[in-house]
Amino acid sequence: MPEELGKIEKPSAEEYRTGRKLFFIPLILTNQGLPPEFGEKYDRYWEQVESQIANLEDKLGQVNRIYHELVPETGEKGLEDLKQLKTGSLSIIQTRVEKGAVLENVEDADLLAELMDWSRCLSIGLQSQKVFSTIYGLYTEANKKRNEHISKKIGETLKENEAGILIMAEGHQVQFPADIRIFYVAPPALDDLKRWMRDFESKSRGPQPKEPAAPEEHPENKEAGQQ
């Protein structure tokens, strides 16, 4: 007789301690042109991320490896790269590196530089459709190679029963090895931050101009047309 749905037990945390685990943290960058309100929400987001990661570590084991997009160096050099990015993820990484975690160089420096150069080309506003199509094709190919490199790097370095952190923008197209369990870290502050950013961008663009209304025909002209 089939077991009743209400009696089916959820897997315990102990069952997830074995095997390879990856905690995915959405990367959100900041810039100096945003108002203080953004900074408050930004800091709250990373504080909640820290809390959720600490909770996952309590249940599933300590983080062993850290992967951060835009960082092509490992160890101390990688931490210096992170300081240049000025991202809220730095303290999360430093805390775990001090506990023995390894900051891996998940990016290939040449592929990353190529991708960023093609991206800059696309952002300048190209007038020729032929040139745009060519550059977009090269950008897409570089991005595909980059995603494949990131997947391969994680697959090669994250060992059996280890836990890793990947900090990367949402919307990536990285295909992770099938045996790695992915845990998506999304604290409440993430939605709040996204909503604020959407509203800010909308206000920055200002009201969109309306289509001019067609001039109303003079009554005398209407009468003439009806004759």
N, CA and C atoms as a LAMMPS dump frame, in Angstrom:
ITEM: TIMESTEP
0
ITEM: NUMBER OF ATOMS
681
ITEM: BOX BOUNDS ff ff ff
-5.0000000000000000e+02 5.0000000000000000e+02
-5.0000000000000000e+02 5.0000000000000000e+02
-5.0000000000000000e+02 5.0000000000000000e+02
ITEM: ATOMS id mol type element x y z
1 1 1 N 0.856 -1.193 0
2 1 2 C 0 0 0
3 1 3 C 0.889 1.239 0
4 2 1 N 0.614 2.236 -0.877
5 2 2 C 1.463 3.423 -0.94
6 2 3 C 1.454 4.172 0.379
7 3 1 N 2.608 4.758 0.739
8 3 2 C 2.714 5.507 1.982
9 3 3 C 1.997 6.847 1.829
10 4 1 N 1.278 7.253 2.882
11 4 2 C 0.571 8.52 2.839
12 4 3 C 1.567 9.666 2.716
13 5 1 N 1.199 10.677 1.896
14 5 2 C 2.106 11.803 1.674
15 5 3 C 2.461 12.505 2.964
16 6 1 N 1.501 12.635 3.847
17 6 2 C 1.751 13.352 5.097
18 6 3 C 2.75 12.656 5.992
19 7 1 N 2.992 11.384 5.744
20 7 2 C 3.903 10.617 6.595
21 7 3 C 5.304 10.473 5.993
22 8 1 N 5.471 10.982 4.766
23 8 2 C 6.799 10.881 4.144
24 8 3 C 7.725 11.88 4.806
25 9 1 N 8.844 11.422 5.326
26 9 2 C 9.768 12.292 6.041
27 9 3 C 10.731 12.986 5.083
28 10 1 N 11.034 14.238 5.397
29 10 2 C 12.024 14.971 4.614
30 10 3 C 13.424 14.447 4.94
31 11 1 N 14.343 14.513 3.973
32 11 2 C 15.704 14.069 4.255
33 11 3 C 16.31 14.896 5.387
34 12 1 N 17.007 14.248 6.282
35 12 2 C 17.646 14.959 7.387
36 12 3 C 18.925 15.627 6.898
37 13 1 N 19.405 16.591 7.683
38 13 2 C 20.634 17.304 7.32
39 13 3 C 21.812 16.343 7.23
40 14 1 N 21.779 15.277 8.033
41 14 2 C 22.881 14.317 8.032
42 14 3 C 23.055 13.669 6.662
43 15 1 N 21.948 13.474 5.938
44 15 2 C 22.021 12.85 4.622
45 15 3 C 22.747 13.736 3.616
46 16 1 N 22.766 15.042 3.871
47 16 2 C 23.414 15.975 2.958
48 16 3 C 24.873 16.247 3.325
49 17 1 N 25.316 15.704 4.447
50 17 2 C 26.715 15.926 4.847
51 17 3 C 27.686 15.211 3.914
52 18 1 N 27.242 14.111 3.34
53 18 2 C 28.099 13.373 2.423
54 18 3 C 27.934 13.924 1.011
55 19 1 N 28.925 13.708 0.185
56 19 2 C 28.87 14.201 -1.182
57 19 3 C 29.362 15.633 -1.282
58 20 1 N 29.432 16.12 -2.515
59 20 2 C 29.929 17.476 -2.763
60 20 3 C 28.778 18.48 -2.717
61 21 1 N 29.017 19.602 -2.055
62 21 2 C 27.979 20.614 -1.852
63 21 3 C 28.523 21.976 -2.267
64 22 1 N 27.652 22.769 -2.89
65 22 2 C 28.051 24.107 -3.328
66 22 3 C 26.974 25.098 -2.903
67 23 1 N 27.382 26.087 -2.112
68 23 2 C 26.461 27.131 -1.659
69 23 3 C 26.56 28.305 -2.631
70 24 1 N 25.496 28.536 -3.392
71 24 2 C 25.522 29.604 -4.389
72 24 3 C 24.998 30.908 -3.798
73 25 1 N 25.819 31.963 -3.855
74 25 2 C 25.452 33.283 -3.338
75 25 3 C 25.382 34.261 -4.503
76 26 1 N 24.224 34.888 -4.754
77 26 2 C 24.132 35.882 -5.828
78 26 3 C 25.055 37.077 -5.545
79 27 1 N 25.872 37.413 -6.516
80 27 2 C 26.79 38.546 -6.374
81 27 3 C 26.087 39.828 -6.801
82 28 1 N 26.09 40.805 -5.919
83 28 2 C 25.563 42.134 -6.234
84 28 3 C 26.671 43.132 -5.949
85 29 1 N 27.039 43.89 -6.966
86 29 2 C 28.101 44.878 -6.833
87 29 3 C 27.512 46.244 -6.52
88 30 1 N 28.337 47.131 -6.008
89 30 2 C 27.895 48.475 -5.691
90 30 3 C 28.739 49.483 -6.446
91 31 1 N 28.301 50.725 -6.432
92 31 2 C 29.128 51.795 -6.988
93 31 3 C 28.897 53.064 -6.182
94 32 1 N 29.771 54.029 -6.354
95 32 2 C 29.769 55.214 -5.5
96 32 3 C 28.64 56.189 -5.832
97 33 1 N 27.97 56.011 -6.948
98 33 2 C 26.941 56.96 -7.354
99 33 3 C 25.575 56.714 -6.748
100 34 1 N 25.434 55.691 -5.905
101 34 2 C 24.133 55.35 -5.339
102 34 3 C 23.938 56.024 -3.981
103 35 1 N 22.686 56.341 -3.623
104 35 2 C 22.407 57.035 -2.355
105 35 3 C 22.644 56.135 -1.142
106 36 1 N 22.741 56.749 0.063
107 36 2 C 22.997 55.979 1.292
108 36 3 C 21.986 54.866 1.548
109 37 1 N 20.748 55.057 1.113
110 37 2 C 19.722 54.038 1.319
111 37 3 C 20.125 52.703 0.705
112 38 1 N 20.786 52.779 -0.458
113 38 2 C 21.257 51.539 -1.089
114 38 3 C 22.289 50.859 -0.202
115 39 1 N 23.211 51.646 0.347
116 39 2 C 24.26 51.082 1.197
117 39 3 C 23.703 50.333 2.388
118 40 1 N 22.635 50.857 2.971
119 40 2 C 22.018 50.194 4.118
120 40 3 C 21.428 48.846 3.71
121 41 1 N 20.741 48.811 2.594
122 41 2 C 20.131 47.561 2.118
123 41 3 C 21.211 46.576 1.66
124 42 1 N 22.26 47.112 1.059
125 42 2 C 23.376 46.297 0.578
126 42 3 C 24.069 45.604 1.757
127 43 1 N 24.354 46.367 2.809
128 43 2 C 25.003 45.795 3.994
129 43 3 C 24.108 44.763 4.664
130 44 1 N 22.81 45.048 4.703
131 44 2 C 21.87 44.096 5.317
132 44 3 C 21.848 42.783 4.536
133 45 1 N 21.927 42.874 3.221
134 45 2 C 21.948 41.664 2.392
135 45 3 C 23.132 40.774 2.759
136 46 1 N 24.324 41.351 2.804
137 46 2 C 25.508 40.54 3.082
138 46 3 C 25.531 40.037 4.525
139 47 1 N 24.944 40.783 5.445
140 47 2 C 24.838 40.301 6.827
141 47 3 C 23.944 39.064 6.887
142 48 1 N 22.848 39.099 6.152
143 48 2 C 21.936 37.943 6.134
144 48 3 C 22.554 36.759 5.391
145 49 1 N 23.345 37.033 4.356
146 49 2 C 24.064 35.958 3.665
147 49 3 C 25.005 35.262 4.646
148 50 1 N 25.742 36.043 5.413
149 50 2 C 26.668 35.471 6.408
150 50 3 C 25.918 34.574 7.38
151 51 1 N 24.76 35.033 7.836
152 51 2 C 23.969 34.253 8.781
153 51 3 C 23.506 32.933 8.167
154 52 1 N 23.052 32.98 6.914
155 52 2 C 22.581 31.758 6.263
156 52 3 C 23.72 30.783 5.976
157 53 1 N 24.87 31.302 5.58
158 53 2 C 26.026 30.429 5.338
159 53 3 C 26.465 29.758 6.63
160 54 1 N 26.494 30.531 7.723
161 54 2 C 26.878 29.962 9.02
162 54 3 C 25.898 28.854 9.418
163 55 1 N 24.619 29.049 9.13
164 55 2 C 23.605 28.037 9.442
165 55 3 C 23.817 26.779 8.603
166 56 1 N 24.142 26.966 7.317
167 56 2 C 24.413 25.813 6.454
168 56 3 C 25.65 25.053 6.929
169 57 1 N 26.658 25.78 7.364
170 57 2 C 27.878 25.123 7.863
171 57 3 C 27.585 24.305 9.121
172 58 1 N 26.73 24.837 9.994
173 58 2 C 26.376 24.098 11.209
174 58 3 C 25.715 22.769 10.871
175 59 1 N 24.918 22.771 9.807
176 59 2 C 24.165 21.568 9.449
177 59 3 C 24.919 20.632 8.505
178 60 1 N 25.707 21.217 7.58
179 60 2 C 26.292 20.413 6.505
180 60 3 C 27.808 20.328 6.534
181 61 1 N 28.438 21.104 7.389
182 61 2 C 29.891 21.034 7.466
183 61 3 C 30.554 22.327 7.025
184 62 1 N 31.764 22.526 7.497
185 62 2 C 32.529 23.74 7.231
186 62 3 C 32.875 23.895 5.753
187 63 1 N 32.887 25.141 5.294
188 63 2 C 33.261 25.432 3.907
189 63 3 C 34.747 25.161 3.7
190 64 1 N 35.058 24.42 2.645
191 64 2 C 36.44 24.071 2.334
192 64 3 C 37.03 24.906 1.21
193 65 1 N 36.164 25.277 0.229
194 65 2 C 36.668 25.994 -0.947
195 65 3 C 35.723 27.133 -1.318
196 66 1 N 36.313 28.206 -1.822
197 66 2 C 35.543 29.394 -2.19
198 66 3 C 35.874 29.764 -3.627
199 67 1 N 34.818 30.024 -4.4
200 67 2 C 34.961 30.427 -5.801
201 67 3 C 34.231 31.759 -5.974
202 68 1 N 34.902 32.725 -6.547
203 68 2 C 34.314 34.067 -6.703
204 68 3 C 34.562 34.553 -8.123
205 69 1 N 33.478 34.859 -8.848
206 69 2 C 33.671 35.35 -10.212
207 69 3 C 34.424 36.677 -10.195
208 70 1 N 35.093 36.974 -11.297
209 70 2 C 35.914 38.173 -11.484
210 70 3 C 37.232 38.115 -10.723
211 71 1 N 37.534 36.952 -10.119
212 71 2 C 38.78 36.786 -9.369
213 71 3 C 39.608 35.672 -10.018
214 72 1 N 40.628 36.02 -10.812
215 72 2 C 41.436 35.009 -11.502
216 72 3 C 42.653 34.533 -10.695
217 73 1 N 42.792 35.031 -9.471
218 73 2 C 43.937 34.65 -8.635
219 73 3 C 43.459 33.853 -7.438
220 74 1 N 44.392 33.14 -6.807
221 74 2 C 44.087 32.362 -5.617
222 74 3 C 44.837 32.932 -4.414
223 75 1 N 44.468 32.49 -3.224
224 75 2 C 45.189 32.887 -2.018
225 75 3 C 45.185 34.388 -1.761
226 76 1 N 46.33 34.903 -1.316
227 76 2 C 46.45 36.32 -0.958
228 76 3 C 46.217 37.242 -2.148
229 77 1 N 46.695 36.841 -3.322
230 77 2 C 46.478 37.668 -4.513
231 77 3 C 44.987 37.756 -4.843
232 78 1 N 44.279 36.649 -4.641
233 78 2 C 42.844 36.646 -4.869
234 78 3 C 42.121 37.576 -3.907
235 79 1 N 42.563 37.598 -2.639
236 79 2 C 41.965 38.499 -1.66
237 79 3 C 42.22 39.956 -2.034
238 80 1 N 43.382 40.239 -2.595
239 80 2 C 43.676 41.602 -3.045
240 80 3 C 42.746 42.003 -4.198
241 81 1 N 42.483 41.051 -5.102
242 81 2 C 41.528 41.316 -6.194
243 81 3 C 40.149 41.654 -5.633
244 82 1 N 39.745 40.919 -4.599
245 82 2 C 38.438 41.144 -3.983
246 82 3 C 38.359 42.532 -3.344
247 83 1 N 39.451 42.963 -2.734
248 83 2 C 39.47 44.296 -2.121
249 83 3 C 39.278 45.378 -3.177
250 84 1 N 39.81 45.145 -4.383
251 84 2 C 39.651 46.109 -5.466
252 84 3 C 38.204 46.161 -5.943
253 85 1 N 37.504 45.018 -5.874
254 85 2 C 36.106 44.978 -6.289
255 85 3 C 35.191 45.71 -5.309
256 86 1 N 35.637 45.814 -4.047
257 86 2 C 34.862 46.492 -3.004
258 86 3 C 33.46 45.902 -2.883
259 87 1 N 33.417 44.591 -2.76
260 87 2 C 32.148 43.893 -2.624
261 87 3 C 31.948 43.413 -1.191
262 88 1 N 30.681 43.316 -0.795
263 88 2 C 30.365 42.873 0.56
264 88 3 C 30.72 41.438 0.844
265 89 1 N 31.099 40.698 -0.167
266 89 2 C 31.468 39.291 0.024
267 89 3 C 32.833 39.123 0.674
268 90 1 N 33.625 40.191 0.736
269 90 2 C 35.005 40.082 1.228
270 90 3 C 35.071 39.538 2.646
271 91 1 N 34.26 40.072 3.557
272 91 2 C 34.331 39.636 4.955
273 91 3 C 33.917 38.176 5.104
274 92 1 N 32.94 37.739 4.292
275 92 2 C 32.507 36.338 4.338
276 92 3 C 33.659 35.421 3.955
277 93 1 N 34.399 35.819 2.934
278 93 2 C 35.512 35.008 2.449
279 93 3 C 36.679 35.03 3.427
280 94 1 N 37.018 36.215 3.916
281 94 2 C 38.137 36.326 4.857
282 94 3 C 37.899 35.471 6.097
283 95 1 N 36.683 35.487 6.608
284 95 2 C 36.355 34.699 7.801
285 95 3 C 36.632 33.216 7.577
286 96 1 N 36.282 32.718 6.396
287 96 2 C 36.443 31.293 6.132
288 96 3 C 37.862 30.924 5.716
289 97 1 N 38.557 31.844 5.081
290 97 2 C 39.963 31.605 4.775
291 97 3 C 40.764 31.492 6.076
292 98 1 N 40.415 32.317 7.058
293 98 2 C 41.093 32.25 8.362
294 98 3 C 40.839 30.919 9.06
295 99 1 N 39.721 30.271 8.716
296 99 2 C 39.392 28.966 9.305
297 99 3 C 39.94 27.802 8.486
298 100 1 N 40.643 28.132 7.382
299 100 2 C 41.273 27.068 6.605
300 100 3 C 40.727 26.842 5.213
301 101 1 N 39.686 27.571 4.814
302 101 2 C 39.139 27.408 3.462
303 101 3 C 40.121 27.973 2.434
304 102 1 N 40.053 27.439 1.221
305 102 2 C 40.961 27.857 0.138
306 102 3 C 40.179 28.696 -0.868
307 103 1 N 40.698 29.885 -1.178
308 103 2 C 40.116 30.709 -2.237
309 103 3 C 40.713 30.261 -3.558
310 104 1 N 39.893 29.609 -4.394
311 104 2 C 40.356 29.08 -5.668
312 104 3 C 40.235 30.141 -6.771
313 105 1 N 41.111 30.053 -7.754
314 105 2 C 41.024 30.964 -8.911
315 105 3 C 40.094 30.349 -9.958
316 106 1 N 38.795 30.618 -9.808
317 106 2 C 37.799 29.985 -10.675
318 106 3 C 37.794 30.586 -12.074
319 107 1 N 38.331 31.79 -12.228
320 107 2 C 38.358 32.452 -13.529
321 107 3 C 39.683 32.203 -14.245
322 108 1 N 39.606 32.115 -15.583
323 108 2 C 40.801 32.142 -16.427
324 108 3 C 41.022 33.606 -16.815
325 109 1 N 42.19 34.141 -16.48
326 109 2 C 42.445 35.577 -16.664
327 109 3 C 42.267 36.02 -18.117
328 110 1 N 42.748 35.224 -19.056
329 110 2 C 42.65 35.591 -20.472
330 110 3 C 41.204 35.574 -20.955
331 111 1 N 40.448 34.542 -20.583
332 111 2 C 39.048 34.462 -20.986
333 111 3 C 38.235 35.606 -20.383
334 112 1 N 38.518 35.922 -19.12
335 112 2 C 37.796 37.001 -18.454
336 112 3 C 38.078 38.336 -19.13
337 113 1 N 39.344 38.588 -19.456
338 113 2 C 39.71 39.843 -20.115
339 113 3 C 39.063 39.944 -21.497
340 114 1 N 39.048 38.837 -22.228
341 114 2 C 38.433 38.829 -23.556
342 114 3 C 36.939 39.127 -23.459
343 115 1 N 36.271 38.48 -22.511
344 115 2 C 34.835 38.685 -22.351
345 115 3 C 34.522 40.14 -21.994
346 116 1 N 35.301 40.718 -21.109
347 116 2 C 35.061 42.102 -20.696
348 116 3 C 35.327 43.078 -21.839
349 117 1 N 36.317 42.781 -22.669
350 117 2 C 36.601 43.65 -23.813
351 117 3 C 35.456 43.62 -24.829
352 118 1 N 34.935 42.417 -25.117
353 118 2 C 33.802 42.328 -26.042
354 118 3 C 32.581 43.028 -25.461
355 119 1 N 32.411 42.919 -24.147
356 119 2 C 31.284 43.575 -23.494
357 119 3 C 31.393 45.094 -23.619
358 120 1 N 32.589 45.622 -23.472
359 120 2 C 32.797 47.073 -23.629
360 120 3 C 32.472 47.51 -25.052
361 121 1 N 32.882 46.692 -26.014
362 121 2 C 32.583 47.018 -27.414
363 121 3 C 31.078 47.11 -27.655
364 122 1 N 30.325 46.169 -27.063
365 122 2 C 28.879 46.153 -27.256
366 122 3 C 28.196 47.332 -26.567
367 123 1 N 28.821 47.851 -25.518
368 123 2 C 28.182 48.905 -24.729
369 123 3 C 28.334 50.299 -25.326
370 124 1 N 29.169 50.457 -26.36
371 124 2 C 29.43 51.806 -26.882
372 124 3 C 28.37 52.265 -27.883
373 125 1 N 27.465 51.381 -28.264
374 125 2 C 26.414 51.773 -29.2
375 125 3 C 26.868 51.685 -30.646
376 126 1 N 26.953 50.466 -31.148
377 126 2 C 27.426 50.236 -32.516
378 126 3 C 26.332 50.574 -33.531
379 127 1 N 26.717 51.201 -34.633
380 127 2 C 25.744 51.604 -35.642
381 127 3 C 25.55 50.547 -36.728
382 128 1 N 26.592 49.779 -37.016
383 128 2 C 26.509 48.768 -38.063
384 128 3 C 25.961 47.452 -37.501
385 129 1 N 24.878 46.957 -38.075
386 129 2 C 24.309 45.69 -37.649
387 129 3 C 25.277 44.54 -37.887
388 130 1 N 26.048 44.628 -38.967
389 130 2 C 27.03 43.588 -39.285
390 130 3 C 28.112 43.528 -38.209
391 131 1 N 28.618 44.699 -37.809
392 131 2 C 29.646 44.749 -36.77
393 131 3 C 29.081 44.257 -35.442
394 132 1 N 27.849 44.691 -35.13
395 132 2 C 27.216 44.254 -33.889
396 132 3 C 27.081 42.732 -33.843
397 133 1 N 26.595 42.144 -34.936
398 133 2 C 26.41 40.692 -34.987
399 133 3 C 27.732 39.953 -34.821
400 134 1 N 28.786 40.493 -35.438
401 134 2 C 30.116 39.865 -35.341
402 134 3 C 30.624 39.897 -33.906
403 135 1 N 30.548 41.074 -33.283
404 135 2 C 31.062 41.219 -31.92
405 135 3 C 30.21 40.431 -30.932
406 136 1 N 28.889 40.441 -31.144
407 136 2 C 28.019 39.68 -30.246
408 136 3 C 28.313 38.182 -30.334
409 137 1 N 28.606 37.709 -31.525
410 137 2 C 28.967 36.31 -31.697
411 137 3 C 30.248 35.963 -30.952
412 138 1 N 31.231 36.857 -31.027
413 138 2 C 32.503 36.648 -30.325
414 138 3 C 32.314 36.72 -28.812
415 139 1 N 31.441 37.643 -28.381
416 139 2 C 31.13 37.758 -26.947
417 139 3 C 30.473 36.465 -26.443
418 140 1 N 29.509 35.958 -27.2
419 140 2 C 28.8 34.739 -26.81
420 140 3 C 29.746 33.548 -26.731
421 141 1 N 30.655 33.458 -27.695
422 141 2 C 31.614 32.354 -27.696
423 141 3 C 32.561 32.445 -26.504
424 142 1 N 33.035 33.644 -26.184
425 142 2 C 33.926 33.833 -25.033
426 142 3 C 33.204 33.502 -23.734
427 143 1 N 31.936 33.89 -23.65
428 143 2 C 31.153 33.609 -22.446
429 143 3 C 30.934 32.112 -22.273
430 144 1 N 30.704 31.416 -23.372
431 144 2 C 30.523 29.963 -23.328
432 144 3 C 31.796 29.279 -22.826
433 145 1 N 32.943 29.705 -23.344
434 145 2 C 34.218 29.124 -22.903
435 145 3 C 34.474 29.418 -21.428
436 146 1 N 34.118 30.629 -21.013
437 146 2 C 34.302 30.998 -19.605
438 146 3 C 33.445 30.116 -18.698
439 147 1 N 32.176 29.93 -19.049
440 147 2 C 31.289 29.096 -18.243
441 147 3 C 31.802 27.657 -18.158
442 148 1 N 32.3 27.153 -19.266
443 148 2 C 32.846 25.795 -19.279
444 148 3 C 34.078 25.696 -18.382
445 149 1 N 34.898 26.743 -18.394
446 149 2 C 36.1 26.752 -17.544
447 149 3 C 35.718 26.757 -16.073
448 150 1 N 34.726 27.598 -15.711
449 150 2 C 34.297 27.675 -14.311
450 150 3 C 33.756 26.33 -13.841
451 151 1 N 32.931 25.689 -14.665
452 151 2 C 32.382 24.379 -14.314
453 151 3 C 33.494 23.345 -14.125
454 152 1 N 34.45 23.344 -15.05
455 152 2 C 35.556 22.393 -14.97
456 152 3 C 36.411 22.629 -13.73
457 153 1 N 36.664 23.905 -13.429
458 153 2 C 37.503 24.24 -12.273
459 153 3 C 36.849 23.778 -10.972
460 154 1 N 35.546 24.022 -10.842
461 154 2 C 34.847 23.576 -9.638
462 154 3 C 34.84 22.056 -9.564
463 155 1 N 34.588 21.4 -10.693
464 155 2 C 34.56 19.937 -10.722
465 155 3 C 35.896 19.311 -10.339
466 156 1 N 36.993 19.972 -10.718
467 156 2 C 38.329 19.426 -10.436
468 156 3 C 38.8 19.688 -9.011
469 157 1 N 38.364 20.787 -8.409
470 157 2 C 38.935 21.187 -7.111
471 157 3 C 38.053 20.853 -5.911
472 158 1 N 36.735 20.793 -6.096
473 158 2 C 35.848 20.472 -4.973
474 158 3 C 35.859 18.955 -4.768
475 159 1 N 36.422 18.543 -3.657
476 159 2 C 36.622 17.118 -3.395
477 159 3 C 35.394 16.474 -2.77
478 160 1 N 35.408 15.152 -2.724
479 160 2 C 34.302 14.392 -2.158
480 160 3 C 34.046 14.807 -0.704
481 161 1 N 32.776 15.006 -0.382
482 161 2 C 32.311 15.393 0.954
483 161 3 C 32.716 16.809 1.363
484 162 1 N 33.24 17.593 0.432
485 162 2 C 33.587 18.972 0.746
486 162 3 C 32.403 19.9 0.451
487 163 1 N 32.445 21.08 1.079
488 163 2 C 31.463 22.126 0.815
489 163 3 C 32.187 23.341 0.254
490 164 1 N 31.603 23.943 -0.763
491 164 2 C 32.205 25.12 -1.365
492 164 3 C 31.207 26.262 -1.451
493 165 1 N 31.722 27.467 -1.644
494 165 2 C 30.899 28.648 -1.875
495 165 3 C 31.21 29.164 -3.267
496 166 1 N 30.16 29.455 -4.043
497 166 2 C 30.325 30.139 -5.323
498 166 3 C 29.572 31.461 -5.259
499 167 1 N 30.291 32.55 -5.466
500 167 2 C 29.686 33.882 -5.468
501 167 3 C 29.737 34.389 -6.895
502 168 1 N 28.547 34.535 -7.479
503 168 2 C 28.464 34.849 -8.904
504 168 3 C 27.107 35.488 -9.199
505 169 1 N 27.052 36.335 -10.204
506 169 2 C 25.799 36.994 -10.562
507 169 3 C 24.749 35.97 -10.978
508 170 1 N 23.499 36.269 -10.647
509 170 2 C 22.41 35.412 -11.099
510 170 3 C 22.297 35.508 -12.619
511 171 1 N 21.684 34.488 -13.213
512 171 2 C 21.522 34.488 -14.661
513 171 3 C 22.703 33.884 -15.394
514 172 1 N 23.67 33.369 -14.647
515 172 2 C 24.81 32.705 -15.289
516 172 3 C 24.339 31.433 -15.986
517 173 1 N 25.167 30.902 -16.845
518 173 2 C 24.797 29.695 -17.591
519 173 3 C 25.795 28.562 -17.34
520 174 1 N 26.371 28.564 -16.151
521 174 2 C 27.318 27.512 -15.786
522 174 3 C 26.558 26.22 -15.503
523 175 1 N 26.981 25.132 -16.125
524 175 2 C 26.405 23.811 -15.886
525 175 3 C 27.306 23.071 -14.902
526 176 1 N 26.806 22.848 -13.702
527 176 2 C 27.623 22.217 -12.669
528 176 3 C 27.652 20.699 -12.846
529 177 1 N 28.727 20.05 -12.394
530 177 2 C 28.765 18.585 -12.417
531 177 3 C 27.544 18.001 -11.719
532 178 1 N 27.007 16.924 -12.264
533 178 2 C 25.72 16.383 -11.817
534 178 3 C 25.726 15.922 -10.361
535 179 1 N 26.886 15.543 -9.838
536 179 2 C 26.921 14.998 -8.482
537 179 3 C 27.041 16.075 -7.4
538 180 1 N 27.139 17.342 -7.796
539 180 2 C 27.262 18.422 -6.816
540 180 3 C 25.866 18.933 -6.459
541 181 1 N 25.566 18.958 -5.159
542 181 2 C 24.297 19.51 -4.688
543 181 3 C 24.439 21.023 -4.554
544 182 1 N 23.496 21.759 -5.142
545 182 2 C 23.538 23.217 -5.117
546 182 3 C 22.538 23.737 -4.079
547 183 1 N 23.018 24.597 -3.186
548 183 2 C 22.173 25.233 -2.185
549 183 3 C 22.146 26.738 -2.475
550 184 1 N 20.967 27.228 -2.841
551 184 2 C 20.809 28.628 -3.24
552 184 3 C 20.589 29.489 -2.005
553 185 1 N 21.482 30.434 -1.791
554 185 2 C 21.396 31.316 -0.626
555 185 3 C 20.645 32.581 -1.035
556 186 1 N 19.43 32.747 -0.517
557 186 2 C 18.601 33.888 -0.907
558 186 3 C 17.882 34.44 0.317
559 187 1 N 18.557 35.242 1.128
560 187 2 C 17.916 35.82 2.313
561 187 3 C 16.846 36.834 1.922
562 188 1 N 15.941 37.19 2.845
563 188 2 C 14.874 38.148 2.539
564 188 3 C 15.395 39.483 1.993
565 189 1 N 16.559 39.896 2.437
566 189 2 C 17.11 41.181 1.996
567 189 3 C 17.426 41.198 0.501
568 190 1 N 17.554 40.03 -0.125
569 190 2 C 17.862 39.982 -1.558
570 190 3 C 16.702 40.553 -2.373
571 191 1 N 15.483 40.106 -2.09
572 191 2 C 14.316 40.618 -2.817
573 191 3 C 14.134 42.112 -2.559
574 192 1 N 14.365 42.519 -1.33
575 192 2 C 14.23 43.935 -0.972
576 192 3 C 15.227 44.786 -1.751
577 193 1 N 16.45 44.285 -1.87
578 193 2 C 17.502 45.002 -2.599
579 193 3 C 17.19 45.075 -4.089
580 194 1 N 16.719 43.975 -4.66
581 194 2 C 16.36 43.962 -6.085
582 194 3 C 15.219 44.936 -6.376
583 195 1 N 14.232 44.943 -5.493
584 195 2 C 13.087 45.832 -5.673
585 195 3 C 13.524 47.295 -5.622
586 196 1 N 14.4 47.596 -4.678
587 196 2 C 14.902 48.969 -4.56
588 196 3 C 15.658 49.376 -5.818
589 197 1 N 16.484 48.475 -6.344
590 197 2 C 17.27 48.782 -7.54
591 197 3 C 16.377 49.004 -8.754
592 198 1 N 15.318 48.2 -8.888
593 198 2 C 14.377 48.39 -9.998
594 198 3 C 13.692 49.748 -9.909
595 199 1 N 13.258 50.108 -8.69
596 199 2 C 12.585 51.392 -8.5
597 199 3 C 13.533 52.553 -8.774
598 200 1 N 14.773 52.42 -8.319
599 200 2 C 15.753 53.487 -8.515
600 200 3 C 16.05 53.697 -9.998
601 201 1 N 16.211 52.591 -10.726
602 201 2 C 16.479 52.693 -12.166
603 201 3 C 15.292 53.307 -12.898
604 202 1 N 14.076 52.941 -12.472
605 202 2 C 12.877 53.49 -13.101
606 202 3 C 12.783 54.998 -12.87
607 203 1 N 13.064 55.445 -11.655
608 203 2 C 13.021 56.871 -11.342
609 203 3 C 14.141 57.626 -12.053
610 204 1 N 15.287 56.975 -12.199
611 204 2 C 16.421 57.63 -12.864
612 204 3 C 16.126 57.897 -14.33
613 205 1 N 15.372 56.989 -14.964
614 205 2 C 15.011 57.181 -16.369
615 205 3 C 13.984 58.287 -16.544
616 206 1 N 13.172 58.513 -15.483
617 206 2 C 12.162 59.557 -15.56
618 206 3 C 10.963 59.099 -16.354
619 207 1 N 9.916 59.924 -16.397
620 207 2 C 8.702 59.551 -17.157
621 207 3 C 8.982 59.476 -18.642
622 208 1 N 8.443 58.451 -19.27
623 208 2 C 8.63 58.271 -20.708
624 208 3 C 7.727 59.236 -21.474
625 209 1 N 8.242 59.89 -22.515
626 209 2 C 7.42 60.839 -23.28
627 209 3 C 6.241 60.132 -23.945
628 210 1 N 5.088 60.774 -23.901
629 210 2 C 3.899 60.191 -24.518
630 210 3 C 3.842 60.557 -25.993
631 211 1 N 3.171 59.689 -26.746
632 211 2 C 2.974 59.97 -28.167
633 211 3 C 2.067 61.189 -28.314
634 212 1 N 2.429 62.152 -29.157
635 212 2 C 1.563 63.329 -29.323
636 212 3 C 0.216 62.92 -29.902
637 213 1 N -0.827 63.501 -29.323
638 213 2 C -2.18 63.168 -29.79
639 213 3 C -2.413 63.782 -31.165
640 214 1 N -3.207 63.095 -31.991
641 214 2 C -3.525 63.607 -33.325
642 214 3 C -4.372 64.865 -33.186
643 215 1 N -4.088 65.893 -33.949
644 215 2 C -4.869 67.14 -33.84
645 215 3 C -6.334 66.885 -34.178
646 216 1 N -7.196 67.47 -33.333
647 216 2 C -8.634 67.263 -33.543
648 216 3 C -9.106 68.086 -34.742
649 217 1 N -9.927 67.471 -35.574
650 217 2 C -10.38 68.142 -36.785
651 217 3 C -11.38 69.24 -36.448
652 218 1 N -11.249 70.386 -37.1
653 218 2 C -12.146 71.521 -36.853
654 218 3 C -13.559 71.159 -37.312
655 219 1 N -14.59 71.572 -36.543
656 219 2 C -15.974 71.22 -36.917
657 219 3 C -16.344 71.61 -38.325
658 220 1 N -15.861 72.77 -38.808
659 220 2 C -16.196 73.204 -40.16
660 220 3 C -15.681 72.237 -41.21
661 221 1 N -14.463 71.68 -40.938
662 221 2 C -13.896 70.715 -41.894
663 221 3 C -14.702 69.438 -41.921
664 222 1 N -15.196 69.037 -40.725
665 222 2 C -15.999 67.826 -40.662
666 222 3 C -17.264 67.98 -41.503
667 223 1 N -17.908 69.178 -41.353
668 223 2 C -19.136 69.411 -42.1
669 223 3 C -18.88 69.409 -43.602
670 224 1 N -17.726 70.002 -43.978
671 224 2 C -17.413 70.051 -45.41
672 224 3 C -17.222 68.661 -45.964
673 225 1 N -16.617 67.766 -45.162
674 225 2 C -16.353 66.403 -45.634
675 225 3 C -17.626 65.59 -45.762
676 226 1 N -18.666 66.021 -45.03
677 226 2 C -19.899 65.249 -45.068
678 226 3 C -20.802 65.65 -46.215
679 227 1 N -20.476 66.785 -46.854
680 227 2 C -21.325 67.246 -47.944
681 227 3 C -21.158 66.41 -49.19
